[in-house]
Every structure is written in structure tokens, then in C-alpha cells.
Amino acid sequence: MRFSLFVHMERWDESTTHRELFENLTELTQMAEAGGFSTVWVGEHHAMEYTISPSPMPILAHLAAKTDTIRLGAGTIIAPFWHPVRAAGETALLDVISNGRAEVGLARGAYQIEFDRLADGLKASDGGKHLRELVPAVRALWQGDYAHDGEIWQFPTSTSVPKPVQQPTPPMWIAARDPASHDFAVANGCNVMVTPLMKGDEEVAALKEKFDTAVANHPEVERRPDIMVLRHTHVHAPEDPEGWRPAAEGINKFYRTFDAWFGNKKAPENGFLEPSPEEKFAERPEFAPEALRRTAMIGTPAEVIERLRGYEELGVDEYSFWIDNTLSHEEKRESLKLFIKEVVPAFE
């Protein structure tokens, strides 16, 4: 099982500049590369300060120049916001810039607040049809001349310029949860990325079962796709028995902020939204820090190794260290350093 880093620039107030956050993200990526991580993943989010990434492409192009071996993952492009010609060309350019290190993740999108601003109010739940049309179109454009007459997009003969370095295509990943998404990904030769969010390791097993079912249903696919599990991760020293608490409380704040953005009930102010109040989740025990201690990947190196062994035994190909958690850069750096020093060697 290989390891990757999933990272955004997190800004919780105006005391930290965007430039400083950009430099912090670069430092964490370089640490991950030096620590043997396979990939760094950066998502796409618009007009929200707590996950800053209006496009993963320029961030990853910068990281390509600052690294040598780590692969560079767009995790994920939001399908309804991208025209196929643009998506094919920009991802191929990233592959050229990085000399064949691009990984291309795609998703249907989740935040209605983004769809209201970028997609004329399209229901976020309807983004799946864009995803299903975008994936084969991008792959065809990477290969050469292609005309498209679909439900969403129509365009005359075009192609991707430039062409990607990786042939026949860069690896493609689909963010999946329901069985239909797993089936679409596998049927189209795409890898799968999943996140159990606030659920326990039983959810990882359930998601892996959906993936395995999709693989079994498509014996015609020559190469078995990979599955990646993405999970909030924080490692603390064994001599600090309360080291779990700041991370669990930070992840609680992260999810309450996610809830505020996802709920789309209030207009953000200059890119900020206050986290939903804790009392809203009085009947939701999975939000409690004590519960998040068990469900998020929080613990000492030995505790984290034990849980990751279970993922490895399930057949998970890649575990992604999701470092976004509201904590300071210094706390994130120490956690990643400990993971690299104590956890990674157990899987080499």
C-alpha cells in the first residue's frame, strides 16, 4: 500500500496571508516527496477560504517545478465546471510540465453554493451526468481528433493540444460512493477514490466491497483499477496521551464548517463562513471529538500502523493522508514528520 498527501491551503482568518499558505503547502509537499509518498493531491473549490484551490492546475504546475518524483494529482476536477476541450488541454499541459507525473481525478461536485455561482444553479446532485460525459470525451481528445455531440456539450472536431506525455493516457480517477459510481469508474478503466468521512473502518470495508463488486462485474477491463482511501490523518507522540484531542477538535471544526458551506443557508462574507454551532449536532454523536478520535486516522504511530494494516489487508492500493484539519502549519508539519519517520517504514 502506497501513501499520498491530500492538501489544500486552509485559511481561518485574515492573520495568515495567501502567499504564506502557498509556501506552507509547498513545504508539506516537499516533505511528502522526501518521505516516499507517491502522490500529492489538490482539489478544486471556489470562493471559500477554508479550502483554497480555484484550480489545481497552477498549484500542481508550481509543485512540478519544486519536486522531482512525486506524482501530481488533480483531486478532483469538478466536471460541471469544465468544458471537455479545456479539461483535456489543461491536464495534458500539466503532464507535459511535470514530464509525465499527472494524475487526473474527476468528481460530480458537492457544494450547491458553488453550483449557484458557476453552473447557473444546476442542482449539485445532477452533476453526475456531466461526469459521465466528460470522462470519455477527455480521453478521446487526448488521443487525437474528436467531435462530440452529447447531452451537455456539442463541439466540432477538436483535439487536446498539447498531448499528454503518458500514453495512452494519464491515470484517471473517479470520486465514488454509490455502487453506480464505482461501476462507471471501473467500466471506463478509471481508478477510484473514496472517503469514509465521519464513519468508522466498517465504512472503508463497505466501500471496498462496492469497488470489488464493480471489478467483478467488468471482467472485460484488462487492468484492475486501483482504489484510494482518503481520510483525515493526524499522528501524535506516544508520550502525549492527550495529543489526539487538538486534532479531533480541529476536525470537528472542519466538518462543522463543511456543514455550513454544504447547507447553503447563509451568504459567505469575503470567503468566510462561521462553522455551524456545536449545539446543532447534539444528536449527532459522530461529530463529537471522542468519536472522531476513533473514526478519523488519529493516534500514535503504533495505533495508526495497526489500523492501516487493516486497510492493507482489505486490498487498499493507496492511503491518502488528508492533512486539512484547521490546525496550524507547525502542528501539521510535526504530524506529517512523525508519520514519515514512524509509520511509512512499517509498510516498506
DRENZA-5741 format. One record per residue (C-alpha): x, y, z; chain. Coordinates in steps of 0.001 Angstrom, whole numbers, plus 500000, padded with zeros to 6 digits. Each point is the difference from the previous one (the first is absolute). Layout:
BEGIN
     c1     c2     c3 chaine
      X      Y      Z      A
...
***
This chain:
BEGIN
     c1     c2     c3 chaine
 500000 500000 500000      A
 501427 503342 498964      A
 499446 503375 501671      A
 498983 503372 498619      A
 499323 503481 501382      A
 496684 501814 499533      A
 500452 503691 500769      A
 498411 503405 499549      A
 500793 503475 501184      A
 497820 500496 503095      A
 499268 503541 501137      A
 497916 500549 503102      A
 500527 503725 500467      A
 501948 502843 498445      A
 503070 499640 502238      A
 501701 497740 497436      A
 500647 501155 496439      A
 499198 497944 496944      A
 503667 500122 499025      A
 501016 498472 503332      A
 497429 497228 499552      A
 501341 499295 496521      A
 503523 499660 501350      A
 498742 497711 502782      A
 498280 497726 497467      A
 503225 499820 498008      A
 501991 499071 503104      A
 497584 497198 500944      A
 500170 498632 496456      A
 503792 499980 500024      A
 499935 498212 503359      A
 497627 497386 498566      A
 502264 499436 496999      A
 503077 499615 502201      A
 498009 497587 502163      A
 499198 497689 497118      A
 496408 501030 499311      A
 498798 499075 496526      A
 497725 502964 499241      A
 498824 503403 501184      A
 496307 500751 499403      A
 498408 503450 499767      A
 496269 500504 499506      A
 497812 502652 498399      A
 497952 502409 502114      A
 498706 503468 499237      A
 499669 503163 502093      A
 500457 498257 503354      A
 502930 500827 502228      A
 500040 496768 501984      A
 501007 497922 496946      A
 501775 502311 497560      A
 500457 498578 496510      A
 498106 501668 497146      A
 501945 497741 497649      A
 502421 497204 500866      A
 501934 500534 496753      A
 502165 503039 500849      A
 500691 498649 503484      A
 501108 496644 498599      A
 502041 501652 497239      A
 501869 501950 502676      A
 500524 496822 502020      A
 501322 498278 496868      A
 502833 502530 499937      A
 500692 499550 503719      A
 500111 496183 499995      A
 501590 497168 498052      A
 498113 496751 500513      A
 496683 500472 501775      A
 496966 499666 497745      A
 497634 502950 499690      A
 496314 499307 500455      A
 497053 502208 499152      A
 497702 498626 502630      A
 497498 500877 498706      A
 498891 502002 496964      A
 496300 500865 500418      A
 498485 498736 496749      A
 497143 502531 499546      A
 502487 502886 500204      A
 502260 498773 497177      A
 499507 499798 496241      A
 501562 496784 498638      A
 502412 501825 497671      A
 501250 502165 502843      A
 500239 497064 502422      A
 501952 497897 497490      A
 502393 502795 499067      A
 500747 501206 503516      A
 500564 496532 501449      A
 502197 499050 497047      A
 502000 503190 500512      A
 500505 499055 503647      A
 501280 496623 498808      A
 502444 501716 497643      A
 501171 502458 502665      A
 500578 497161 502487      A
 501493 497631 497384      A
 497334 497357 500454      A
 499099 500325 503679      A
 496353 501108 499678      A
 497097 498130 501596      A
 496533 501191 498978      A
 497151 499677 502486      A
 496434 500967 499175      A
 496832 500397 502056      A
 496430 501112 499546      A
 500280 502740 502674      A
 498324 500417 503363      A
 499490 503625 501065      A
 496753 501550 498723      A
 501478 503366 500953      A
 502595 499514 497218      A
 497443 498784 497471      A
 497874 503097 500673      A
 502934 502155 498951      A
 501795 497963 497327      A
 497297 497829 498422      A
 496896 502217 499861      A
 498415 498286 502964      A
 500249 496464 498648      A
 499186 497575 502807      A
 503234 498609 501381      A
 498356 496591 500117      A
 499633 500159 496197      A
 503733 500412 499402      A
 500445 496290 499376      A
 498798 500248 496412      A
 502752 502542 499292      A
 502558 497628 501510      A
 498801 497062 497906      A
 500232 502072 496835      A
 503298 501729 500818      A
 502139 496925 500703      A
 499764 498276 496577      A
 500162 503345 498189      A
 503254 501007 501719      A
 501522 496603 499322      A
 499060 500243 496307      A
 501402 503520 499694      A
 503308 498846 501501      A
 500225 497412 497214      A
 499386 502259 496994      A
 497266 501605 497909      A
 496565 499610 501501      A
 496565 501578 499489      A
 497424 499872 502777      A
 496204 500070 499870      A
 498852 499340 503533      A
 497165 501007 502279      A
 502116 502634 501775      A
 502644 501032 497485      A
 500152 500136 496211      A
 503082 501016 498049      A
 501496 499306 496559      A
 503232 498117 499439      A
 502640 501047 502493      A
 502883 498484 501925      A
 502093 500474 503092      A
 502931 502337 499463      A
 502454 499121 501357      A
 499804 496224 500230      A
 500856 498358 503332      A
 503408 498400 500498      A
 498433 496879 501523      A
 498569 497661 497419      A
 497406 498904 499290      A
 498728 502420 502675      A
 500898 501337 503432      A
 498343 498020 502802      A
 496400 501095 500566      A
 498239 499808 503370      A
 496323 500289 500902      A
 498748 501122 503411      A
 497409 497317 500787      A
 497617 499074 502772      A
 496906 498241 498629      A
 500192 496724 498034      A
 499121 501705 496698      A
 503025 502334 500310      A
 502315 497063 500727      A
 498559 498150 497005      A
 500448 502990 497675      A
 503603 500490 501118      A
 501015 496375 499545      A
 498124 499630 496692      A
 501907 503002 498662      A
 503408 498804 501194      A
 500253 502628 502747      A
 501425 499639 503481      A
 497726 500748 502962      A
 500466 502391 502909      A
 497744 499687 503054      A
 499646 501724 503343      A
 498181 498531 503007      A
 499655 503507 501493      A
 498792 499668 503615      A
 499221 496296 499818      A
 502220 497294 501435      A
 502119 497368 498339      A
 496886 497952 499283      A
 499224 502653 497371      A
 503416 499455 498415      A
 499155 496308 499739      A
 496582 500818 498502      A
 501496 502333 497398      A
 502629 497405 499117      A
 497211 497427 499550      A
 498204 502323 497548      A
 503261 500391 498088      A
 500638 496255 499944      A
 496470 499383 498739      A
 500544 502461 497153      A
 503296 498333 499091      A
 498356 496568 499984      A
 497207 501317 497778      A
 502474 501189 497359      A
 502342 497141 499113      A
 500510 501638 496602      A
 502120 502752 501620      A
 503565 498879 499388      A
 501686 501726 502928      A
 498480 499967 503460      A
 499545 503595 501141      A
 501457 501239 503278      A
 498020 501179 503012      A
 501127 502844 502237      A
 498645 500781 503478      A
 500110 503635 501073      A
 499744 500724 503710      A
 500782 502836 502428      A
 503287 498978 501601      A
 501976 501223 502997      A
 502834 498227 501826      A
 501062 500995 503494      A
 502833 498873 502257      A
 499371 497051 502371      A
 501223 502072 502946      A
 497134 502456 499436      A
 496871 498006 500958      A
 497779 503017 499317      A
 501622 500646 496625      A
 496901 498723 498223      A
 497755 502722 501382      A
 501176 503084 498031      A
 499724 498014 496759      A
 496547 498605 500827      A
 498743 503432 501018      A
 501546 501505 496871      A
 498331 497429 497749      A
 496723 500648 501809      A
 500359 503673 499054      A
 500882 499021 496426      A
 496828 497891 499634      A
 497839 502679 501619      A
 501393 502452 497449      A
 499311 497517 497228      A
 496435 499770 501294      A
 499606 503784 499846      A
 501195 500140 496379      A
 498112 496878 498975      A
 496792 501232 501609      A
 500052 503154 497838      A
 497834 501873 502503      A
 502136 503110 500489      A
 501877 502228 497586      A
 503756 499851 500625      A
 501807 503198 500964      A
 503166 500558 497996      A
 500459 496253 499621      A
 499377 499092 503639      A
 497120 498159 501677      A
 499815 499336 503715      A
 499856 496301 500887      A
 496550 498693 500790      A
 499459 500231 503785      A
 500866 496973 502104      A
 496487 499800 501436      A
 498694 499172 496520      A
 501746 496627 500341      A
 498861 499114 503508      A
 498173 496991 498554      A
 502833 499138 497602      A
 502559 498108 502108      A
 502269 499427 496989      A
 500983 503700 500177      A
 501285 499750 503569      A
 503799 500192 500364      A
 499991 496677 501870      A
 498284 498354 497018      A
 502295 501686 497483      A
 502962 498671 501971      A
 498804 496508 499022      A
 498849 500670 496435      A
 502561 502463 498672      A
 503542 498630 499726      A
 501196 501525 503273      A
 502448 498335 502334      A
 503530 499074 500904      A
 502170 498439 497294      A
 499282 496517 501365      A
 496240 500627 500016      A
 500040 501368 496469      A
 502134 497106 498726      A
 497556 497481 501468      A
 497007 501582 498252      A
 501834 500429 496707      A
 500952 496308 500085      A
 496276 499318 499853      A
 499651 502199 496923      A
 502914 498231 498380      A
 498411 496621 500711      A
 496760 501217 498384      A
 501955 500622 496813      A
 500120 503798 500081      A
 502633 501123 497477      A
 500551 503548 501239      A
 499388 501729 503315      A
 499802 503766 499750      A
 501065 502037 503027      A
 497359 502765 500031      A
 501803 502713 501893      A
 497244 502665 500019      A
 498814 500241 503599      A
 499985 503708 501119      A
 503271 499581 501928      A
 503030 502221 499539      A
 502647 499342 497390      A
 502456 499110 502756      A
 497644 497369 501425      A
 499351 498526 496550      A
 503716 499906 499253      A
 500787 498146 503240      A
 497233 497486 499346      A
 501194 499329 496458      A
 503601 499759 501204      A
 499020 497361 502571      A
 497974 498066 497421      A
 502965 499948 497624      A
 502479 499023 502704      A
 497963 497374 501871      A
 497123 498787 497814      A
 501284 499874 496416      A
 502925 497629 500779      A
 497522 497394 501288      A
 498605 499678 496452      A
 503239 499936 498011      A
***
